[in-house]
Amino acid sequence: MDALEEKLKTTIPLGRISEAHEVATVALFLASSDSSNVVGAEIDVDGGATRSPLGAPAHRENWQA
């Protein structure tokens, strides 16, 4: 698993994999009244991988872990 994580880190603009608490913080925000005006939004908590020039590794053709 370490080899896969190291390879993934090189594809993420932030240079690291998101921590569980970072994802949880976004989930808590969305579950709170603070997000009452957020409608139909897609919030990616992936260190920029989805928006990187090549896209998230899972969506690249021929990408192998």
Sequence and secondary structure as in RCSB ss.txt:
>XXXX:A:sequence
MDALEEKLKTTIPLGRISEAHEVATVALFLASSDSSNVVGAEIDVDGGATRSPLGAPAHRENWQA
>XXXX:A:secstr
 HHHHHHHHTTSTTSS   HHHHHHHHHHHHSGGGTT  S     STTTTTSTT  GGGSTT   
